[in-house]
Amino acid sequence: MDKINEIITAVLISVTGVFAFLAKRLFASIDHANKRIDRLEGKLVDQQFLEGQIAPIRADVQLILKHLLAEKK
């Protein structure tokens, strides 16, 4: 009876260890994926942001173009 208890205990500890290892790997993978997604979201910009950044440059280009066309005439 003593030997059976030791075998059952060893099997339960082994199964628990395997599940703990798999859970750790799973959550580590999820954490890594979340970090990658956060980095990508930080780099993504939307069209309104780009339009806001380009608007002053467009105004400068238009001013230069008007000046060059006026000098050419």
Secondary structure as the mmCIF struct_conf table of DSSP 4:
data_model
#
loop_
_struct_conf.conf_type_id
_struct_conf.id
_struct_conf.beg_label_comp_id
_struct_conf.beg_label_asym_id
_struct_conf.beg_label_seq_id
_struct_conf.end_label_comp_id
_struct_conf.end_label_asym_id
_struct_conf.end_label_seq_id
HELX_RH_AL_P HELX_RH_AL_P1 ASP A 2 LYS A 43
HELX_RH_AL_P HELX_RH_AL_P2 GLN A 47 LYS A 72
#
